[in-house]
Amino acid sequence: MTIFTNRNAAMGQIADRVYIRPEDIQRLEKWVEELAVNARVSIQLRNHGTVEGIVAVTPTVQIFRDPEGQEGVNGVVKLIDTIESDWSALVWLGDIEQIRHLDSVTMGSSKA
């Protein structure tokens, strides 16, 4: 699991892990549907860590290559904090275990 903050290098076309099985891709797409722009969320990660923030940009599932060159999909969600304005994080969709909504902006809300 990797969380990229504004102090880390930007992600490119390489992901630690890519997904090719239909059920894994459906799981990633489910996370996209739950991460409406402006939603305040708490994301439980597969490594049992959590990260909280406001969804700044609607995530998308995209094509990446893993370190061995295998092509598959993954995606990222960008979170920001309205109190700590210089903080942001990019979280891999594949690292998400569960999403908990902390406000009323939920699935089905308009997206940017």
Biopython code that builds the backbone (N, CA, C, O; Angstrom):
import numpy as np
from Bio.PDB.StructureBuilder import StructureBuilder

atoms = [
    (1, "MET", "N", (0.846, -1.170, 0.000)),
    (1, "MET", "CA", (0.000, 0.000, 0.000)),
    (1, "MET", "C", (0.887, 1.228, 0.000)),
    (1, "MET", "O", (1.842, 1.325, 0.770)),
    (2, "THR", "N", (0.560, 2.156, -0.869)),
    (2, "THR", "CA", (1.294, 3.397, -0.952)),
    (2, "THR", "C", (0.306, 4.556, -1.000)),
    (2, "THR", "O", (-0.633, 4.555, -1.796)),
    (3, "ILE", "N", (0.528, 5.527, -0.154)),
    (3, "ILE", "CA", (-0.213, 6.779, -0.232)),
    (3, "ILE", "C", (0.784, 7.823, -0.696)),
    (3, "ILE", "O", (1.826, 8.014, -0.069)),
    (4, "PHE", "N", (0.470, 8.498, -1.792)),
    (4, "PHE", "CA", (1.327, 9.534, -2.322)),
    (4, "PHE", "C", (0.806, 10.867, -1.828)),
    (4, "PHE", "O", (-0.318, 11.250, -2.153)),
    (5, "THR", "N", (1.606, 11.583, -1.043)),
    (5, "THR", "CA", (1.203, 12.914, -0.604)),
    (5, "THR", "C", (1.841, 13.936, -1.528)),
    (5, "THR", "O", (2.620, 13.582, -2.413)),
    (6, "ASN", "N", (1.511, 15.196, -1.321)),
    (6, "ASN", "CA", (2.078, 16.232, -2.177)),
    (6, "ASN", "C", (3.591, 16.327, -2.037)),
    (6, "ASN", "O", (4.232, 17.023, -2.824)),
    (7, "ARG", "N", (4.173, 15.653, -1.068)),
    (7, "ARG", "CA", (5.623, 15.644, -0.905)),
    (7, "ARG", "C", (6.275, 14.496, -1.676)),
    (7, "ARG", "O", (7.501, 14.443, -1.773)),
    (8, "ASN", "N", (5.471, 13.572, -2.227)),
    (8, "ASN", "CA", (6.009, 12.449, -2.995)),
    (8, "ASN", "C", (6.043, 12.777, -4.480)),
    (8, "ASN", "O", (5.387, 13.708, -4.947)),
    (9, "ALA", "N", (6.819, 11.993, -5.203)),
    (9, "ALA", "CA", (6.846, 12.141, -6.666)),
    (9, "ALA", "C", (5.496, 11.743, -7.245)),
    (9, "ALA", "O", (4.814, 10.868, -6.710)),
    (10, "ALA", "N", (5.123, 12.376, -8.319)),
    (10, "ALA", "CA", (3.853, 12.077, -8.982)),
    (10, "ALA", "C", (3.897, 10.692, -9.602)),
    (10, "ALA", "O", (4.950, 10.211, -10.021)),
    (11, "MET", "N", (2.719, 10.056, -9.651)),
    (11, "MET", "CA", (2.618, 8.746, -10.267)),
    (11, "MET", "C", (2.631, 8.887, -11.773)),
    (11, "MET", "O", (2.163, 9.887, -12.318)),
    (12, "GLY", "N", (3.172, 7.878, -12.445)),
    (12, "GLY", "CA", (3.189, 7.862, -13.895)),
    (12, "GLY", "C", (2.344, 6.713, -14.407)),
    (12, "GLY", "O", (1.199, 6.541, -13.987)),
    (13, "GLN", "N", (2.894, 5.944, -15.295)),
    (13, "GLN", "CA", (2.187, 4.821, -15.895)),
    (13, "GLN", "C", (2.454, 3.517, -15.168)),
    (13, "GLN", "O", (1.972, 2.471, -15.603)),
    (14, "ILE", "N", (3.206, 3.540, -14.074)),
    (14, "ILE", "CA", (3.554, 2.333, -13.329)),
    (14, "ILE", "C", (2.761, 2.282, -12.031)),
    (14, "ILE", "O", (2.668, 3.273, -11.306)),
    (15, "ALA", "N", (2.191, 1.117, -11.747)),
    (15, "ALA", "CA", (1.484, 0.880, -10.480)),
    (15, "ALA", "C", (2.143, -0.315, -9.803)),
    (15, "ALA", "O", (2.600, -1.240, -10.474)),
    (16, "ASP", "N", (2.190, -0.295, -8.482)),
    (16, "ASP", "CA", (2.732, -1.449, -7.756)),
    (16, "ASP", "C", (1.968, -2.714, -8.103)),
    (16, "ASP", "O", (2.543, -3.800, -8.180)),
    (17, "ARG", "N", (0.658, -2.561, -8.312)),
    (17, "ARG", "CA", (-0.213, -3.708, -8.582)),
    (17, "ARG", "C", (-1.226, -3.312, -9.639)),
    (17, "ARG", "O", (-1.802, -2.225, -9.580)),
    (18, "VAL", "N", (-1.443, -4.199, -10.611)),
    (18, "VAL", "CA", (-2.486, -3.995, -11.611)),
    (18, "VAL", "C", (-3.445, -5.166, -11.555)),
    (18, "VAL", "O", (-3.098, -6.245, -11.074)),
    (19, "TYR", "N", (-4.645, -4.950, -12.046)),
    (19, "TYR", "CA", (-5.708, -5.952, -11.960)),
    (19, "TYR", "C", (-6.219, -6.270, -13.354)),
    (19, "TYR", "O", (-6.415, -5.382, -14.184)),
    (20, "ILE", "N", (-6.432, -7.571, -13.594)),
    (20, "ILE", "CA", (-6.926, -8.014, -14.901)),
    (20, "ILE", "C", (-8.167, -8.891, -14.784)),
    (20, "ILE", "O", (-8.895, -9.056, -15.763)),
    (21, "ARG", "N", (-8.421, -9.455, -13.606)),
    (21, "ARG", "CA", (-9.598, -10.312, -13.427)),
    (21, "ARG", "C", (-10.860, -9.460, -13.385)),
    (21, "ARG", "O", (-10.869, -8.406, -12.749)),
    (22, "PRO", "N", (-11.925, -9.899, -14.051)),
    (22, "PRO", "CA", (-13.169, -9.112, -14.093)),
    (22, "PRO", "C", (-13.702, -8.735, -12.717)),
    (22, "PRO", "O", (-14.184, -7.616, -12.539)),
    (23, "GLU", "N", (-13.631, -9.631, -11.744)),
    (23, "GLU", "CA", (-14.155, -9.316, -10.410)),
    (23, "GLU", "C", (-13.327, -8.233, -9.715)),
    (23, "GLU", "O", (-13.868, -7.434, -8.951)),
    (24, "ASP", "N", (-12.020, -8.204, -9.977)),
    (24, "ASP", "CA", (-11.182, -7.153, -9.407)),
    (24, "ASP", "C", (-11.486, -5.801, -10.056)),
    (24, "ASP", "O", (-11.545, -4.776, -9.376)),
    (25, "ILE", "N", (-11.678, -5.809, -11.370)),
    (25, "ILE", "CA", (-12.008, -4.576, -12.085)),
    (25, "ILE", "C", (-13.358, -4.045, -11.624)),
    (25, "ILE", "O", (-13.525, -2.834, -11.478)),
    (26, "GLN", "N", (-14.328, -4.934, -11.390)),
    (26, "GLN", "CA", (-15.637, -4.510, -10.881)),
    (26, "GLN", "C", (-15.502, -3.867, -9.510)),
    (26, "GLN", "O", (-16.195, -2.893, -9.216)),
    (27, "ARG", "N", (-14.617, -4.397, -8.661)),
    (27, "ARG", "CA", (-14.388, -3.821, -7.335)),
    (27, "ARG", "C", (-13.831, -2.410, -7.463)),
    (27, "ARG", "O", (-14.267, -1.507, -6.749)),
    (28, "LEU", "N", (-12.866, -2.207, -8.371)),
    (28, "LEU", "CA", (-12.308, -0.873, -8.586)),
    (28, "LEU", "C", (-13.381, 0.093, -9.074)),
    (28, "LEU", "O", (-13.447, 1.238, -8.627)),
    (29, "GLU", "N", (-14.218, -0.376, -9.992)),
    (29, "GLU", "CA", (-15.297, 0.470, -10.518)),
    (29, "GLU", "C", (-16.324, 0.803, -9.443)),
    (29, "GLU", "O", (-16.913, 1.884, -9.457)),
    (30, "LYS", "N", (-16.538, -0.118, -8.517)),
    (30, "LYS", "CA", (-17.435, 0.145, -7.381)),
    (30, "LYS", "C", (-16.884, 1.284, -6.526)),
    (30, "LYS", "O", (-17.638, 2.152, -6.088)),
    (31, "TRP", "N", (-15.572, 1.284, -6.286)),
    (31, "TRP", "CA", (-14.978, 2.367, -5.495)),
    (31, "TRP", "C", (-15.153, 3.704, -6.208)),
    (31, "TRP", "O", (-15.422, 4.716, -5.561)),
    (32, "VAL", "N", (-15.002, 3.720, -7.538)),
    (32, "VAL", "CA", (-15.195, 4.960, -8.294)),
    (32, "VAL", "C", (-16.604, 5.497, -8.057)),
    (32, "VAL", "O", (-16.783, 6.694, -7.830)),
    (33, "GLU", "N", (-17.595, 4.622, -8.109)),
    (33, "GLU", "CA", (-18.988, 5.043, -7.901)),
    (33, "GLU", "C", (-19.215, 5.609, -6.507)),
    (33, "GLU", "O", (-20.054, 6.493, -6.331)),
    (34, "GLU", "N", (-18.489, 5.119, -5.521)),
    (34, "GLU", "CA", (-18.678, 5.576, -4.141)),
    (34, "GLU", "C", (-17.896, 6.843, -3.808)),
    (34, "GLU", "O", (-18.139, 7.465, -2.774)),
    (35, "LEU", "N", (-16.965, 7.229, -4.668)),
    (35, "LEU", "CA", (-16.097, 8.362, -4.370)),
    (35, "LEU", "C", (-16.522, 9.606, -5.156)),
    (35, "LEU", "O", (-15.804, 10.079, -6.038)),
    (36, "ALA", "N", (-17.694, 10.117, -4.817)),
    (36, "ALA", "CA", (-18.221, 11.323, -5.463)),
    (36, "ALA", "C", (-17.362, 12.518, -5.085)),
    (36, "ALA", "O", (-16.885, 12.622, -3.955)),
    (37, "VAL", "N", (-17.171, 13.413, -6.036)),
    (37, "VAL", "CA", (-16.398, 14.616, -5.776)),
    (37, "VAL", "C", (-17.042, 15.378, -4.612)),
    (37, "VAL", "O", (-18.267, 15.442, -4.506)),
    (38, "ASN", "N", (-16.222, 15.944, -3.756)),
    (38, "ASN", "CA", (-16.598, 16.707, -2.558)),
    (38, "ASN", "C", (-17.080, 15.850, -1.398)),
    (38, "ASN", "O", (-17.466, 16.394, -0.363)),
    (39, "ALA", "N", (-17.070, 14.547, -1.534)),
    (39, "ALA", "CA", (-17.460, 13.680, -0.412)),
    (39, "ALA", "C", (-16.335, 13.635, 0.615)),
    (39, "ALA", "O", (-15.164, 13.505, 0.259)),
    (40, "ARG", "N", (-16.695, 13.743, 1.879)),
    (40, "ARG", "CA", (-15.719, 13.539, 2.961)),
    (40, "ARG", "C", (-15.775, 12.061, 3.319)),
    (40, "ARG", "O", (-16.823, 11.539, 3.699)),
    (41, "VAL", "N", (-14.626, 11.392, 3.191)),
    (41, "VAL", "CA", (-14.584, 9.943, 3.368)),
    (41, "VAL", "C", (-13.450, 9.523, 4.287)),
    (41, "VAL", "O", (-12.446, 10.217, 4.448)),
    (42, "SER", "N", (-13.654, 8.363, 4.877)),
    (42, "SER", "CA", (-12.604, 7.656, 5.595)),
    (42, "SER", "C", (-12.386, 6.362, 4.827)),
    (42, "SER", "O", (-13.309, 5.562, 4.669)),
    (43, "ILE", "N", (-11.174, 6.162, 4.357)),
    (43, "ILE", "CA", (-10.863, 4.986, 3.539)),
    (43, "ILE", "C", (-10.023, 4.030, 4.364)),
    (43, "ILE", "O", (-8.932, 4.370, 4.824)),
    (44, "GLN", "N", (-10.554, 2.824, 4.543)),
    (44, "GLN", "CA", (-9.792, 1.769, 5.207)),
    (44, "GLN", "C", (-9.001, 1.051, 4.135)),
    (44, "GLN", "O", (-9.551, 0.612, 3.125)),
    (45, "LEU", "N", (-7.711, 0.937, 4.364)),
    (45, "LEU", "CA", (-6.817, 0.326, 3.389)),
    (45, "LEU", "C", (-6.577, -1.145, 3.703)),
    (45, "LEU", "O", (-6.776, -1.589, 4.834)),
    (46, "ARG", "N", (-6.155, -1.884, 2.709)),
    (46, "ARG", "CA", (-5.918, -3.323, 2.866)),
    (46, "ARG", "C", (-4.859, -3.627, 3.921)),
    (46, "ARG", "O", (-4.868, -4.711, 4.505)),
    (47, "ASN", "N", (-3.967, -2.707, 4.170)),
    (47, "ASN", "CA", (-2.935, -2.919, 5.194)),
    (47, "ASN", "C", (-3.428, -2.512, 6.577)),
    (47, "ASN", "O", (-2.643, -2.431, 7.521)),
    (48, "HIS", "N", (-4.730, -2.256, 6.694)),
    (48, "HIS", "CA", (-5.402, -1.875, 7.937)),
    (48, "HIS", "C", (-5.171, -0.430, 8.346)),
    (48, "HIS", "O", (-5.609, -0.028, 9.425)),
    (49, "GLY", "N", (-4.498, 0.363, 7.522)),
    (49, "GLY", "CA", (-4.369, 1.788, 7.779)),
    (49, "GLY", "C", (-5.621, 2.504, 7.296)),
    (49, "GLY", "O", (-6.449, 1.915, 6.602)),
    (50, "THR", "N", (-5.759, 3.764, 7.660)),
    (50, "THR", "CA", (-6.875, 4.573, 7.176)),
    (50, "THR", "C", (-6.354, 5.942, 6.757)),
    (50, "THR", "O", (-5.319, 6.414, 7.227)),
    (51, "VAL", "N", (-7.102, 6.551, 5.867)),
    (51, "VAL", "CA", (-6.824, 7.916, 5.454)),
    (51, "VAL", "C", (-8.168, 8.609, 5.281)),
    (51, "VAL", "O", (-9.117, 8.028, 4.754)),
    (52, "GLU", "N", (-8.236, 9.867, 5.736)),
    (52, "GLU", "CA", (-9.475, 10.644, 5.633)),
    (52, "GLU", "C", (-9.221, 11.898, 4.827)),
    (52, "GLU", "O", (-8.132, 12.470, 4.862)),
    (53, "GLY", "N", (-10.243, 12.316, 4.099)),
    (53, "GLY", "CA", (-10.144, 13.556, 3.347)),
    (53, "GLY", "C", (-11.377, 13.772, 2.509)),
    (53, "GLY", "O", (-12.351, 13.024, 2.590)),
    (54, "ILE", "N", (-11.316, 14.806, 1.704)),
    (54, "ILE", "CA", (-12.402, 15.156, 0.789)),
    (54, "ILE", "C", (-11.962, 14.777, -0.617)),
    (54, "ILE", "O", (-10.847, 15.092, -1.033)),
    (55, "VAL", "N", (-12.840, 14.101, -1.345)),
    (55, "VAL", "CA", (-12.527, 13.695, -2.710)),
    (55, "VAL", "C", (-12.447, 14.950, -3.575)),
    (55, "VAL", "O", (-13.438, 15.660, -3.749)),
    (56, "ALA", "N", (-11.258, 15.215, -4.115)),
    (56, "ALA", "CA", (-11.028, 16.428, -4.897)),
    (56, "ALA", "C", (-11.400, 16.241, -6.361)),
    (56, "ALA", "O", (-11.889, 17.171, -7.003)),
    (57, "VAL", "N", (-11.175, 15.064, -6.883)),
    (57, "VAL", "CA", (-11.409, 14.768, -8.291)),
    (57, "VAL", "C", (-12.008, 13.379, -8.375)),
    (57, "VAL", "O", (-11.531, 12.456, -7.716)),
    (58, "THR", "N", (-13.048, 13.221, -9.180)),
    (58, "THR", "CA", (-13.649, 11.902, -9.359)),
    (58, "THR", "C", (-12.594, 10.950, -9.928)),
    (58, "THR", "O", (-12.014, 11.230, -10.977)),
    (59, "PRO", "N", (-12.342, 9.836, -9.250)),
    (59, "PRO", "CA", (-11.319, 8.908, -9.752)),
    (59, "PRO", "C", (-11.799, 8.163, -10.997)),
    (59, "PRO", "O", (-12.996, 8.091, -11.276)),
    (60, "THR", "N", (-10.853, 7.620, -11.725)),
    (60, "THR", "CA", (-11.150, 6.782, -12.879)),
    (60, "THR", "C", (-10.260, 5.555, -12.846)),
    (60, "THR", "O", (-9.160, 5.580, -12.293)),
    (61, "VAL", "N", (-10.750, 4.484, -13.443)),
    (61, "VAL", "CA", (-9.950, 3.273, -13.623)),
    (61, "VAL", "C", (-9.182, 3.462, -14.921)),
    (61, "VAL", "O", (-9.764, 3.781, -15.958)),
    (62, "GLN", "N", (-7.858, 3.261, -14.856)),
    (62, "GLN", "CA", (-6.997, 3.495, -16.011)),
    (62, "GLN", "C", (-6.042, 2.326, -16.218)),
    (62, "GLN", "O", (-5.892, 1.462, -15.353)),
    (63, "ILE", "N", (-5.412, 2.318, -17.361)),
    (63, "ILE", "CA", (-4.440, 1.268, -17.678)),
    (63, "ILE", "C", (-3.076, 1.672, -17.137)),
    (63, "ILE", "O", (-2.612, 2.793, -17.348)),
    (64, "PHE", "N", (-2.443, 0.737, -16.437)),
    (64, "PHE", "CA", (-1.095, 0.900, -15.900)),
    (64, "PHE", "C", (-0.305, -0.360, -16.221)),
    (64, "PHE", "O", (-0.859, -1.357, -16.685)),
    (65, "ARG", "N", (0.980, -0.300, -15.969)),
    (65, "ARG", "CA", (1.845, -1.478, -16.013)),
    (65, "ARG", "C", (2.425, -1.655, -14.617)),
    (65, "ARG", "O", (2.720, -0.682, -13.922)),
    (66, "ASP", "N", (2.585, -2.931, -14.215)),
    (66, "ASP", "CA", (3.229, -3.180, -12.932)),
    (66, "ASP", "C", (4.749, -3.162, -13.139)),
    (66, "ASP", "O", (5.203, -3.046, -14.277)),
    (67, "PRO", "N", (5.538, -3.273, -12.077)),
    (67, "PRO", "CA", (7.002, -3.209, -12.225)),
    (67, "PRO", "C", (7.578, -4.274, -13.166)),
    (67, "PRO", "O", (8.668, -4.091, -13.708)),
    (68, "GLU", "N", (6.862, -5.377, -13.363)),
    (68, "GLU", "CA", (7.330, -6.423, -14.277)),
    (68, "GLU", "C", (6.863, -6.183, -15.715)),
    (68, "GLU", "O", (7.200, -6.962, -16.607)),
    (69, "GLY", "N", (6.095, -5.119, -15.952)),
    (69, "GLY", "CA", (5.646, -4.785, -17.288)),
    (69, "GLY", "C", (4.283, -5.334, -17.673)),
    (69, "GLY", "O", (3.826, -5.106, -18.793)),
    (70, "GLN", "N", (3.612, -6.062, -16.758)),
    (70, "GLN", "CA", (2.281, -6.591, -17.066)),
    (70, "GLN", "C", (1.280, -5.442, -17.097)),
    (70, "GLN", "O", (1.255, -4.596, -16.203)),
    (71, "GLU", "N", (0.458, -5.428, -18.141)),
    (71, "GLU", "CA", (-0.551, -4.390, -18.286)),
    (71, "GLU", "C", (-1.837, -4.807, -17.594)),
    (71, "GLU", "O", (-2.247, -5.964, -17.676)),
    (72, "GLY", "N", (-2.464, -3.875, -16.922)),
    (72, "GLY", "CA", (-3.732, -4.101, -16.245)),
    (72, "GLY", "C", (-4.312, -2.764, -15.838)),
    (72, "GLY", "O", (-3.889, -1.724, -16.342)),
    (73, "VAL", "N", (-5.270, -2.780, -14.936)),
    (73, "VAL", "CA", (-5.901, -1.536, -14.525)),
    (73, "VAL", "C", (-5.739, -1.289, -13.033)),
    (73, "VAL", "O", (-5.538, -2.216, -12.247)),
    (74, "ASN", "N", (-5.830, -0.048, -12.674)),
    (74, "ASN", "CA", (-5.876, 0.424, -11.304)),
    (74, "ASN", "C", (-6.350, 1.872, -11.421)),
    (74, "ASN", "O", (-6.770, 2.292, -12.499)),
    (75, "GLY", "N", (-6.293, 2.609, -10.382)),
    (75, "GLY", "CA", (-6.696, 4.003, -10.414)),
    (75, "GLY", "C", (-6.331, 4.655, -9.109)),
    (75, "GLY", "O", (-5.903, 3.986, -8.168)),
    (76, "VAL", "N", (-6.497, 5.956, -9.045)),
    (76, "VAL", "CA", (-6.195, 6.688, -7.827)),
    (76, "VAL", "C", (-7.336, 7.642, -7.507)),
    (76, "VAL", "O", (-8.066, 8.089, -8.391)),
    (77, "VAL", "N", (-7.468, 7.936, -6.236)),
    (77, "VAL", "CA", (-8.384, 8.978, -5.798)),
    (77, "VAL", "C", (-7.534, 10.039, -5.101)),
    (77, "VAL", "O", (-6.668, 9.723, -4.285)),
    (78, "LYS", "N", (-7.796, 11.299, -5.438)),
    (78, "LYS", "CA", (-7.099, 12.413, -4.797)),
    (78, "LYS", "C", (-7.960, 12.938, -3.673)),
    (78, "LYS", "O", (-9.120, 13.299, -3.869)),
    (79, "LEU", "N", (-7.367, 12.975, -2.483)),
    (79, "LEU", "CA", (-8.035, 13.514, -1.295)),
    (79, "LEU", "C", (-7.343, 14.799, -0.882)),
    (79, "LEU", "O", (-6.127, 14.937, -1.014)),
    (80, "ILE", "N", (-8.137, 15.742, -0.380)),
    (80, "ILE", "CA", (-7.600, 16.987, 0.160)),
    (80, "ILE", "C", (-8.177, 17.206, 1.548)),
    (80, "ILE", "O", (-9.100, 16.507, 1.965)),
    (81, "ASP", "N", (-7.630, 18.176, 2.254)),
    (81, "ASP", "CA", (-8.111, 18.547, 3.581)),
    (81, "ASP", "C", (-8.370, 20.046, 3.567)),
    (81, "ASP", "O", (-7.475, 20.827, 3.245)),
    (82, "THR", "N", (-9.585, 20.451, 3.912)),
    (82, "THR", "CA", (-9.919, 21.879, 3.871)),
    (82, "THR", "C", (-9.256, 22.667, 5.001)),
    (82, "THR", "O", (-9.097, 23.882, 4.890)),
    (83, "ILE", "N", (-8.875, 22.005, 6.068)),
    (83, "ILE", "CA", (-8.233, 22.691, 7.184)),
    (83, "ILE", "C", (-6.738, 22.839, 6.937)),
    (83, "ILE", "O", (-6.178, 23.921, 7.117)),
    (84, "GLU", "N", (-6.099, 21.762, 6.528)),
    (84, "GLU", "CA", (-4.664, 21.774, 6.230)),
    (84, "GLU", "C", (-4.509, 21.899, 4.715)),
    (84, "GLU", "O", (-4.354, 20.895, 4.020)),
    (85, "SER", "N", (-4.550, 23.126, 4.208)),
    (85, "SER", "CA", (-4.668, 23.365, 2.767)),
    (85, "SER", "C", (-3.493, 22.869, 1.938)),
    (85, "SER", "O", (-3.644, 22.673, 0.732)),
    (86, "ASP", "N", (-2.330, 22.661, 2.541)),
    (86, "ASP", "CA", (-1.198, 22.173, 1.757)),
    (86, "ASP", "C", (-1.097, 20.649, 1.757)),
    (86, "ASP", "O", (-0.130, 20.100, 1.229)),
    (87, "TRP", "N", (-2.088, 19.951, 2.346)),
    (87, "TRP", "CA", (-2.086, 18.496, 2.383)),
    (87, "TRP", "C", (-2.972, 17.924, 1.280)),
    (87, "TRP", "O", (-4.086, 18.395, 1.052)),
    (88, "SER", "N", (-2.464, 16.916, 0.609)),
    (88, "SER", "CA", (-3.266, 16.135, -0.328)),
    (88, "SER", "C", (-2.662, 14.745, -0.391)),
    (88, "SER", "O", (-1.498, 14.547, -0.040)),
    (89, "ALA", "N", (-3.449, 13.794, -0.834)),
    (89, "ALA", "CA", (-2.964, 12.413, -0.956)),
    (89, "ALA", "C", (-3.610, 11.765, -2.163)),
    (89, "ALA", "O", (-4.763, 12.046, -2.493)),
    (90, "LEU", "N", (-2.863, 10.901, -2.816)),
    (90, "LEU", "CA", (-3.393, 10.057, -3.881)),
    (90, "LEU", "C", (-3.342, 8.628, -3.365)),
    (90, "LEU", "O", (-2.288, 8.136, -2.963)),
    (91, "VAL", "N", (-4.495, 7.971, -3.381)),
    (91, "VAL", "CA", (-4.602, 6.609, -2.856)),
    (91, "VAL", "C", (-4.957, 5.675, -4.006)),
    (91, "VAL", "O", (-5.881, 5.959, -4.769)),
    (92, "TRP", "N", (-4.245, 4.581, -4.137)),
    (92, "TRP", "CA", (-4.560, 3.578, -5.160)),
    (92, "TRP", "C", (-5.913, 2.948, -4.859)),
    (92, "TRP", "O", (-6.168, 2.540, -3.725)),
    (93, "LEU", "N", (-6.787, 2.864, -5.866)),
    (93, "LEU", "CA", (-8.088, 2.212, -5.682)),
    (93, "LEU", "C", (-7.918, 0.751, -5.281)),
    (93, "LEU", "O", (-8.711, 0.227, -4.500)),
    (94, "GLY", "N", (-6.903, 0.099, -5.803)),
    (94, "GLY", "CA", (-6.667, -1.312, -5.481)),
    (94, "GLY", "C", (-6.278, -1.558, -4.040)),
    (94, "GLY", "O", (-6.345, -2.693, -3.569)),
    (95, "ASP", "N", (-5.868, -0.509, -3.324)),
    (95, "ASP", "CA", (-5.491, -0.646, -1.916)),
    (95, "ASP", "C", (-6.665, -0.446, -0.964)),
    (95, "ASP", "O", (-6.519, -0.605, 0.248)),
    (96, "ILE", "N", (-7.835, -0.096, -1.514)),
    (96, "ILE", "CA", (-8.995, 0.199, -0.670)),
    (96, "ILE", "C", (-9.693, -1.085, -0.243)),
    (96, "ILE", "O", (-9.996, -1.953, -1.062)),
    (97, "GLU", "N", (-9.938, -1.182, 1.042)),
    (97, "GLU", "CA", (-10.704, -2.297, 1.622)),
    (97, "GLU", "C", (-12.157, -1.886, 1.844)),
    (97, "GLU", "O", (-13.076, -2.665, 1.591)),
    (98, "GLN", "N", (-12.358, -0.649, 2.322)),
    (98, "GLN", "CA", (-13.706, -0.178, 2.639)),
    (98, "GLN", "C", (-13.727, 1.347, 2.625)),
    (98, "GLN", "O", (-12.730, 2.000, 2.932)),
    (99, "ILE", "N", (-14.881, 1.901, 2.263)),
    (99, "ILE", "CA", (-15.076, 3.353, 2.283)),
    (99, "ILE", "C", (-16.217, 3.673, 3.231)),
    (99, "ILE", "O", (-17.288, 3.069, 3.165)),
    (100, "ARG", "N", (-15.971, 4.635, 4.117)),
    (100, "ARG", "CA", (-17.018, 5.101, 5.017)),
    (100, "ARG", "C", (-17.253, 6.576, 4.730)),
    (100, "ARG", "O", (-16.319, 7.378, 4.740)),
    (101, "HIS", "N", (-18.506, 6.925, 4.474)),
    (101, "HIS", "CA", (-18.855, 8.317, 4.183)),
    (101, "HIS", "C", (-19.056, 9.075, 5.485)),
    (101, "HIS", "O", (-19.753, 8.607, 6.384)),
    (102, "LEU", "N", (-18.440, 10.252, 5.582)),
    (102, "LEU", "CA", (-18.498, 11.065, 6.786)),
    (102, "LEU", "C", (-19.437, 12.254, 6.638)),
    (102, "LEU", "O", (-19.557, 13.069, 7.552)),
    (103, "ASP", "N", (-20.103, 12.358, 5.491)),
    (103, "ASP", "CA", (-21.079, 13.414, 5.263)),
    (103, "ASP", "C", (-22.183, 12.882, 4.351)),
    (103, "ASP", "O", (-22.273, 11.676, 4.120)),
    (104, "SER", "N", (-23.008, 13.768, 3.842)),
    (104, "SER", "CA", (-24.157, 13.342, 3.044)),
    (104, "SER", "C", (-23.844, 13.167, 1.565)),
    (104, "SER", "O", (-24.721, 12.742, 0.812)),
    (105, "VAL", "N", (-22.638, 13.477, 1.122)),
    (105, "VAL", "CA", (-22.276, 13.312, -0.281)),
    (105, "VAL", "C", (-21.900, 11.845, -0.480)),
    (105, "VAL", "O", (-20.832, 11.399, -0.061)),
    (106, "THR", "N", (-22.798, 11.109, -1.126)),
    (106, "THR", "CA", (-22.581, 9.669, -1.264)),
    (106, "THR", "C", (-22.796, 9.232, -2.701)),
    (106, "THR", "O", (-22.964, 10.046, -3.609)),
    (107, "MET", "N", (-22.786, 7.935, -2.874)),
    (107, "MET", "CA", (-22.998, 7.326, -4.179)),
    (107, "MET", "C", (-24.251, 7.911, -4.834)),
    (107, "MET", "O", (-25.281, 8.107, -4.190)),
    (108, "GLY", "N", (-24.126, 8.180, -6.126)),
    (108, "GLY", "CA", (-25.260, 8.715, -6.866)),
    (108, "GLY", "C", (-25.267, 10.228, -6.918)),
    (108, "GLY", "O", (-26.081, 10.811, -7.635)),
    (109, "SER", "N", (-24.378, 10.889, -6.172)),
    (109, "SER", "CA", (-24.290, 12.343, -6.229)),
    (109, "SER", "C", (-23.685, 12.767, -7.562)),
    (109, "SER", "O", (-23.043, 11.970, -8.245)),
    (110, "SER", "N", (-23.893, 14.005, -7.916)),
    (110, "SER", "CA", (-23.324, 14.464, -9.189)),
    (110, "SER", "C", (-21.814, 14.427, -9.112)),
    (110, "SER", "O", (-21.224, 14.617, -8.048)),
    (111, "LYS", "N", (-21.205, 14.182, -10.241)),
    (111, "LYS", "CA", (-19.764, 14.080, -10.320)),
    (111, "LYS", "C", (-19.221, 15.228, -11.150)),
    (111, "LYS", "O", (-19.910, 15.759, -12.021)),
    (112, "ALA", "N", (-17.989, 15.604, -10.876)),
    (112, "ALA", "CA", (-17.333, 16.680, -11.650)),
    (112, "ALA", "C", (-16.566, 16.077, -12.805)),
    (112, "ALA", "O", (-15.943, 16.804, -13.579)),
]
sb = StructureBuilder()
sb.init_structure("model")
sb.init_model(0)
sb.init_chain("A")
sb.init_seg("    ")
for serial, (resi, resn, name, xyz) in enumerate(atoms, 1):
    if name == "N":
        sb.init_residue(resn, " ", resi, " ")
    sb.init_atom(name, np.array(xyz, "f"), 0.0, 1.0, " ", f" {name:<3s}", serial, name[0])
structure = sb.get_structure()
